[in-house]
Structure formats: C-alpha cells, structure tokens
Amino acid sequence: MSEQDYAIGDVAGKIYRALENQGAKPSSTVQKEVGVSDASLFNQALGWLAREEKISLARSGRSVKVSLRESNG
C-alpha cells in the first residue's frame, strides 16, 4: 500500500469515527473535527467511504452534509 493510500485510509477511519452515533453534519464541520487541513486528502477519504457505501452525502444549500449509512444486515 502506498503512503497516499495509507493516508486516505487513515483519514477515512477518522471521518467514520467522527460520524458514529451522530446525525448528518456539514462536511466542513467533519473536516475540522478530524483535523485535516488538506482538502484534497479529506475529499479522497470521503470518496473512499462513499464508494464503500459507508456514508451518505446530501447537498443542503451550499454545503454537503455527511452521515453514516444504516447497515443492511
């Protein structure tokens, strides 16, 4: 696994933990909570989680709200 892959996975884990037992939050709030200043890295991690169907993304005005998907099993 490359360093970039590891970094994306690490941030994805932080995002997942930040959303556990929480409702939908603006992505900017989640980014601040996980302490990731690199917007590109943060967005790649969101994409990873979305691709794995772990999160839902919903546009709300000018922001995007992020929440964990409910498990199907």
ABEGO torsion letter per residue (X at the ends): XBAAAAAAAAAAAAAAAAABGBBBBBAAAAAAAAGBABAAAAAAAAAAAAAAGABBBBBBEABBBBBBBBBAX
